[in-house]
Amino acid sequence: KKMKHTLSVLVENESGVLTRIAGLFARRGFNIESLSVAPTEKETLSRVTMVVPGDNRTIEQVTKQLYKLINVRKVQDVTTVPNVSRELMLLKVKTKYKTRTEILDIAKIFNAKVVDFSEE
């Protein structure tokens, strides 16, 4: 059964690692629906978190292929691990002063955070 899997990949914190991972996915015809990369508590390592659609066999293949990359240290399918996931979207909205309150009300409905107001 095809479903979305969340993979956590621990990699060496070096330039080009993300390019090699993306290239592997492109060559094999795998899709990445979501991707996030951040350094870990160890300066030499980063964590790549990605959402990949596929059945268990496909995810097993992806995992094996990732381990073949020299900079990959650990791959985990954390799909069944309890977690909190959030989406991030940055919008720039051009509005007139009269409708600014209405825009803020809409943002409030979705728990959005306004980061800046400006005249231009």
Sine and cosine of phi, psi and omega as CSV:
sin_phi,cos_phi,sin_psi,cos_psi,sin_omega,cos_omega
0.00,0.00,0.76,-0.65,-0.01,-1.00
-0.99,0.15,0.81,-0.59,0.05,-1.00
-0.55,-0.83,0.14,-0.99,0.02,-1.00
-1.00,0.10,0.76,-0.64,0.04,-1.00
-0.91,-0.42,0.65,-0.76,0.08,-1.00
-0.98,-0.21,0.86,-0.51,0.01,-1.00
-0.95,-0.32,0.69,-0.72,0.09,-1.00
-0.93,-0.37,0.88,-0.48,-0.09,-1.00
-0.87,-0.50,0.88,-0.48,0.04,-1.00
-1.00,-0.01,0.85,-0.53,-0.07,-1.00
-0.78,-0.63,0.34,-0.94,0.13,-0.99
-0.93,0.38,0.66,-0.75,-0.05,-1.00
-0.99,0.14,0.98,0.21,-0.02,-1.00
-0.73,-0.68,0.43,-0.90,0.02,-1.00
-0.93,0.38,0.58,-0.82,0.03,-1.00
1.00,-0.04,-0.19,0.98,-0.04,-1.00
-0.90,0.43,-0.72,0.70,0.00,-1.00
-0.89,0.45,-0.60,0.80,0.04,-1.00
-0.89,0.46,-0.67,0.74,0.02,-1.00
-0.91,0.41,-0.63,0.77,0.03,-1.00
-0.91,0.42,-0.74,0.67,0.01,-1.00
-0.88,0.47,-0.64,0.77,0.03,-1.00
-0.89,0.45,-0.65,0.76,0.04,-1.00
-0.87,0.50,-0.72,0.70,0.00,-1.00
-0.90,0.44,-0.67,0.74,-0.01,-1.00
-0.90,0.43,-0.71,0.70,-0.01,-1.00
-0.89,0.45,-0.60,0.80,-0.05,-1.00
-1.00,0.04,-0.11,0.99,0.01,-1.00
0.98,0.21,0.34,0.94,0.06,-1.00
-1.00,0.05,0.49,-0.87,0.00,-1.00
-0.95,-0.31,0.58,-0.82,0.12,-0.99
-0.92,-0.40,0.88,-0.47,-0.01,-1.00
-1.00,0.07,-0.50,0.87,-0.02,-1.00
-0.53,-0.85,0.58,-0.81,-0.07,-1.00
-0.55,-0.83,0.73,-0.69,0.05,-1.00
-0.61,-0.79,0.68,-0.73,0.00,-1.00
-0.75,-0.66,0.71,-0.71,0.02,-1.00
-0.45,-0.89,0.49,-0.87,0.06,-1.00
-0.93,0.37,0.45,-0.90,0.06,-1.00
-1.00,-0.10,-0.11,-0.99,0.04,-1.00
-0.92,0.40,-0.37,0.93,0.10,-0.99
-1.00,-0.04,0.81,-0.59,-0.06,-1.00
-0.86,0.51,-0.45,0.89,-0.09,-1.00
-1.00,0.09,-0.10,0.99,-0.07,-1.00
-0.82,-0.57,0.52,-0.85,0.13,-0.99
-0.79,-0.61,0.37,-0.93,0.04,-1.00
-0.90,-0.43,0.81,-0.58,0.08,-1.00
-0.97,-0.23,0.86,-0.51,0.04,-1.00
-0.93,-0.38,0.82,-0.58,-0.04,-1.00
-0.67,-0.74,0.51,-0.86,0.09,-1.00
-0.96,-0.29,0.83,-0.55,-0.09,-1.00
-0.80,-0.60,0.81,-0.59,0.07,-1.00
-0.98,0.18,0.59,-0.81,0.06,-1.00
0.35,-0.94,0.23,-0.97,0.09,-1.00
-1.00,0.10,0.07,-1.00,-0.06,-1.00
-0.86,0.51,-0.60,0.80,-0.01,-1.00
-0.91,0.42,-0.68,0.74,0.01,-1.00
-0.89,0.45,-0.69,0.72,-0.01,-1.00
-0.91,0.41,-0.59,0.80,0.07,-1.00
-0.88,0.47,-0.68,0.73,0.05,-1.00
-0.88,0.47,-0.72,0.69,0.02,-1.00
-0.84,0.54,-0.73,0.69,-0.02,-1.00
-0.87,0.49,-0.72,0.69,0.02,-1.00
-0.88,0.48,-0.67,0.75,0.00,-1.00
-0.92,0.40,-0.63,0.78,0.03,-1.00
-0.89,0.46,-0.65,0.76,0.01,-1.00
-0.91,0.43,-0.35,0.94,0.03,-1.00
-0.97,0.25,-0.32,0.95,0.05,-1.00
-0.96,0.27,0.71,-0.70,-0.15,-0.99
-0.90,0.45,-0.53,0.85,-0.07,-1.00
-1.00,0.03,-0.02,1.00,-0.03,-1.00
-1.00,0.05,0.82,-0.58,-0.01,-1.00
-0.99,-0.13,-0.65,0.76,-0.07,-1.00
-0.44,-0.90,0.65,-0.76,0.05,-1.00
-0.82,-0.58,0.78,-0.62,0.03,-1.00
-0.76,-0.65,0.70,-0.72,0.17,-0.99
-1.00,0.00,0.96,-0.28,-0.09,-1.00
-0.97,-0.23,0.39,0.92,-0.05,-1.00
-0.84,0.55,-0.65,0.76,-0.08,-1.00
-1.00,-0.05,-0.02,1.00,0.02,-1.00
-0.98,0.20,0.77,-0.64,0.02,-1.00
-0.83,0.55,0.70,-0.72,-0.03,-1.00
-0.42,-0.91,0.18,-0.98,0.12,-0.99
-0.89,-0.45,0.82,-0.57,0.02,-1.00
-0.86,-0.52,0.59,-0.81,-0.02,-1.00
-0.72,-0.69,0.46,-0.89,0.10,-1.00
-0.97,-0.24,0.49,-0.87,0.02,-1.00
-0.82,-0.57,0.74,-0.67,0.04,-1.00
-0.62,-0.79,0.72,-0.69,0.03,-1.00
-0.93,-0.36,0.84,-0.54,-0.03,-1.00
-0.86,-0.50,0.57,-0.82,0.15,-0.99
-0.90,-0.44,0.86,-0.51,-0.08,-1.00
-0.88,-0.47,0.83,-0.56,0.07,-1.00
-1.00,-0.05,0.82,-0.57,-0.07,-1.00
-0.56,-0.83,0.34,-0.94,0.11,-0.99
-1.00,0.04,0.38,-0.92,-0.04,-1.00
-0.82,0.57,-0.60,0.80,-0.04,-1.00
-0.89,0.45,-0.55,0.84,-0.06,-1.00
-0.99,-0.15,0.03,1.00,-0.02,-1.00
-0.85,0.52,-0.67,0.74,0.00,-1.00
-0.89,0.46,-0.65,0.76,0.02,-1.00
-0.89,0.45,-0.66,0.75,0.03,-1.00
-0.89,0.46,-0.69,0.73,0.03,-1.00
-0.89,0.45,-0.63,0.78,0.04,-1.00
-0.89,0.45,-0.68,0.74,0.04,-1.00
-0.89,0.45,-0.69,0.72,0.01,-1.00
-0.87,0.49,-0.64,0.77,-0.02,-1.00
-0.89,0.46,-0.62,0.79,0.02,-1.00
-0.83,0.55,-0.61,0.79,-0.07,-1.00
-0.99,-0.14,0.27,0.96,-0.04,-1.00
0.83,0.56,0.54,0.84,0.00,-1.00
-0.98,0.21,0.46,-0.89,0.01,-1.00
-0.92,-0.40,0.83,-0.56,0.04,-1.00
-1.00,0.10,0.82,-0.57,-0.05,-1.00
-0.98,-0.20,-0.26,0.97,-0.02,-1.00
-0.29,-0.96,0.60,-0.80,0.19,-0.98
-0.84,-0.54,0.68,-0.73,0.10,-0.99
-0.52,-0.85,0.27,-0.96,-0.01,-1.00
-0.97,0.25,-0.43,0.90,-0.04,-1.00
-0.92,-0.39,0.00,0.00,0.00,0.00
